Amino acid sequence: MRTLLLLCVACVSLWAAYRHTNALIDEDSPYLQQHAHNPVNWYPWGEAAFEKARKEHKFIFLSIGYSTCHWCHEMEKESFTDETVATLLNKDFVSIKVDREEYPQIDKKYQQLYLSFWGKRGGWPLSVFMTPEGKVFHLGTYIPKEEGYGSKGLLQMLPAFASLKQHPDRLKTLTDKYMAATGKGIPQKLFKAPVTKGWMHATVSAIAKTFDRKNGGFGTRPKFPEASKIGLLLDIYRLNGNHTAYEMAKMTLDKMALGGIYDQIGGGFFRYTTDAQWQSPHYEKMLYANAEMIPLYVAMFEETKHPFYKKVAAETIASMQIHYMRDGLYFSASDADSDGEEGGYFIYRYEAVKEALIQKGMDAKRVEKALAYLGIEEDGNVDGELSHAHIAGTVKPAGLEKVKTYLRSLREQRTFPFVDKKIITAWNAMMVKALFVASKIDPAYLEDAQKSLSSLWKLMRRGDTLYHQVLWGKRPKQKALLEDYAFLCDACIEGYERTFDPVYLKRAGTLGREAVATFYRKGRWYLSADRVKTVADFDDRYYTSPLSTMLASLLKLAALSEKMQYLKVVRESIAQGGAVLQAHPERAPKLADVYLRLTYGDVIIHADKTLLQNARKAIDAIRYPFVLSKVERSSEYLACRINSCFAHDGNITALIEKIEKAVRQYADDE
């Protein structure tokens, strides 16, 4: 009888969840599918929704999020499944749902406006209210159903917004305010200050102002890895020996790898933490976040030779390959929740774990020490008695690996969080580059990188068209964005540098040429070639700016292929970032790194392929950060700048000494 009752309850719940169906039902996006049975009459982004709004004289409610976003789920559960909220939205608004991973250019457009208008960053979900013509009159993030969290609730806001139709003057005042903010953040001032040790010192000092000297990282909370900032610090250190830059980078990498932002049991990084100590993550894992961290730990291993950094890189790669890879391609992200509990897959109850390990024959004292080392506490550190692992000790206790093996086995009995099986070209390319870079410390990753790049190119490059994303098992149909060209070009160049396969360099050249032709118009870069017309910016907060990445690739292509026209494009583009380079280089670290590369210049080592392969380790060990290699018919090694050679030698060690002398002299002149 009880079983029958439970079955009836389940059937009623299922009927309640699926008795509504809206226009999202035919969309591929997992995020849109999550909302396809909301009572809200959602539409996907497209002309049909805007035409309906104009025809019916309704306002537009645009909601932007992604499938593994915790607060997006919360807003859906609280408001978008609520009949009262749905009635208000359906009556006076045309509601559009956008997956920011499908349309990052749309997300960026309104995130830029949010930053310009409110003077702070937005986030997800992003809630945009517009006129039928697309003029914004309100921008918010998570909006509760009832008043709370410092915000009015949807139940109060929606009728108030609807009433604006009867008050055109008030509506115009609101839209004018947002119009005035549009484009406010686009820098125009040309950057003329030369790159000197003084400028680099000022840049490091600016970064140091937000550096957390106790916990590493930048700012307080929430705390993101900010990979491009760490990369800039390491390059400055390699250019001029700035130890402050090095210590900030090293401490941040150390603290993250020992903290809760790093999955101590399964490997890999969570997207961010809600605290300053790196201990309390939102449990989403993003492909891009992990892909960007791997090269940094490889670089720190090369710098220190400490196996800890190699271990972190290897564990992170393994976690991505186990849970997110299929046939060499990588899925975009996993959710924070598991079986309805945030972090449920990752957290542990002290007493249950301790008792089980003792029953397996482990000494009680050893168990206690191992759990204490992992920060798994009797009183818990998450909710109640539950704990999330982080390294809380300084000396590894005996039996630690046995405890970690058991904790991993517990996870195998749990439901792994939902994985968004979207294949995104840009994010896969980041992972491909990470694998190529990791081959410096383990040659086995070279084959992995080549297989992944081959699979990605085969899937997402059809004829002369590159595509942005596709759900696993489907055919791609959405054309590529600037980010796809930028990161794929970057990966191809890295592939050439690790293998000297001319196909990679040819592909990189094709992508660079197409990117300039498609996204660079009248001296300005755009994120897409569609009507959205979102201007590309240099923001590296969530992941490295596609524009800055594209400029770095164009500089490398200019050096490797002698395409001088790319230098002109890069100089013009950097001029647009003049204001931020002048006043706040710490806000655009990848752009600052590109400017260093442009100013100091690449050193290209030319030689026969066999000679270059034999000299691989020696070339990798060069301190100067801007070194490339290119295959040429030559019986000796040549060291060149983009338009002339300055040294040659049959011995790679002797040539490197000449290179280091030349770059030291240039640095001293500066």
Secondary structure, DSSP 4 states (H G I P E B T S, - for coil): -HHHHHHHHHHHHHHHHHS---GGGG---HHHHHTTTSSS-EEESSHHHHHHHHHHT-EEEEEEE-TT-HHHHHHIIIIIT-HHHHHHHHHHEEEEEEETTT-HHHHHHHHHHHHHHHSS---SSEEEEE-TT--EEEEES---SSSBTTB--HHHHHHHHHGGGG-HHHHHHHHHHHHHHTTTT-------PPP-HHHHHHHHHHHHHTB-TTT-SBSSSSB---HHHHHHHHHHHHHH--HHHHHHHHHHHHHHHHSTTB-TTT-SB-SEESSTTS--EE--EEHHHHHHHHHHHHHHHHHH--HHHHHHHHHHHHHHHHHTEETTEE--EE-SEETTEETTTT-EEHHHHHHHHHHTT--HHHHHHHHHHTT--TT-SSSTTEE------SSPPTTHHHHHHHHHHHHHTSPPPPEE-EEEHHHHHHHHHHHHHHTTT-THHHHHHHHHHHHHHHHHEETTEEB-EEETTS---SBP-HHHHHHHHHHHHHHHHHH--HHHHHHHHHHHHHHHHHHEETTEEBS-SSTT-PBP----SSS--HHHHHHHHHHHHHHHH--THHHHHHHHHHHHTHHHHHH-GGGSHHHHHHHHHHHH--EEEEE-HHHHHHTHHHHHT-SSS-EEEEE-S-SSEEEE-SS-EEEEESSHHHHHHHHHHHHHHHHHH-
